[in-house]
Amino acid sequence: MKKSELALLYFPDSTVAVATNRLMRWVHDCPPLMEELEAVGYHRSQKLLTSRQVSLIIRHLGDP
């Protein structure tokens, strides 16, 4: 799943860029989430998220 697609699920009334920035701010502000994401190979420059990464984000941030 694209980062932007997931971001728009969390912030449907935002532009793609704003939604993505907000989601990634939430992600980076949650150290336990970042730790788990990095453990499964996440990199900041990634445009596509694996299903495991998406499920980690949802587990930590809640359903979009």
Residue pairs with C-beta under 8 A, 6 or more apart in sequence:
1 48
1 49
1 51
1 54
2 47
2 48
2 49
3 20
3 23
3 24
3 46
3 47
3 48
3 49
4 16
4 19
4 20
4 47
6 23
6 49
6 54
6 57
6 64
7 14
7 16
7 19
7 20
7 22
7 23
7 24
8 14
8 16
8 19
9 64
10 19
10 22
10 23
10 26
10 61
10 64
11 18
11 19
11 22
11 23
12 19
14 22
23 57
26 61
27 33
27 34
27 37
27 57
27 61
28 34
30 60
30 61
32 60
33 56
33 57
33 60
33 61
36 56
36 60
37 53
37 56
37 57
40 50
40 52
40 53
40 56
41 50
42 49
42 53
49 57
58 64
